[in-house]
Amino acid sequence: MAEENDILTKLKKGEKVECPVCHDGYYVPVNTTADKAHYFVCTNKECNGHYRWEPIIDIE
């Protein structure tokens, strides 16, 4: 879990995060900026690596 939080923190800051699936590409945000993205894909076209997180929203 700590490693996942570390990856998310780096992605949110816009840092380059190597894809752990292919070790050749890097994660980039889909259709938005890194600080707003919930979905990231690998830049390697031959790789299906992706990272998705869902924010926890409390409704009172």
Secondary structure as UniProt FT lines:
FT   HELIX           2..13
FT   TURN            20..22
FT   STRAND          26..29
FT   TURN            34..36
FT   STRAND          39..42
FT   TURN            45..46
FT   STRAND          50..52
//
